Amino acid sequence: MRALLRPDAEMRRRVDAVLGDVAGVSADEVEVHVVDGIVTLDGRMRHQSQLPVLLGLVERLDGVVAVASRVTARSDDTVSTHAGHSRHAMPW
């Protein structure tokens, strides 16, 4: 199996490139560590909605065995603005 894995340094460069170029995430926001194809992300992003996108991009990279995320968000933009507007709902 080891022969199929990419070197950790190469994987880290690829993850950094995808985060920066595709997701717009800077190295100041998220640190990337790779050991034997296991990617660990650590940091803080702007919005909660960015987290699934970030994880999906990294998981799809060739050579990634697993992703461990310790990334949090500064703000939760996933809460619906219509949550308090249930007065128009039917009572049954």
Residue, then its C-alpha position, 0 to 999 in steps of 0.5 A: m500500500r505504501a507504494l500507492l501513497r504520494p510523499d507527505a511533502e507533495m500531499r501537503r503542497r497539493v492540499d495547500a494549493v487547493l485550499g488557496d486556489v479553490a477554496g480561498v483559504s490562506a495558510d494563516e487560517v488553516e494549517v495542513h499536516v500530512v503523515d502517511g497520507i492522513v491529512t490533519l487540518d487545524g485552524r479557523m475559517r471565516h464561515q461555517s458554510q465553508l467547512p464541508v466544502l473544504l473537507g470535500l475538496v481535500e478528501r477527493l485529492d489523490g493519495v489522501v487516505a483520511v482527513a482529520s479536521r480541527v477547523t472551526a468557524r468564526s461565524d455560523d452562517t448556516v442558520s436560516t434567517h427564516a427560522g423564526h417565521s413559522r407563523h405562516a405554517m399550517p397548524w396540522 
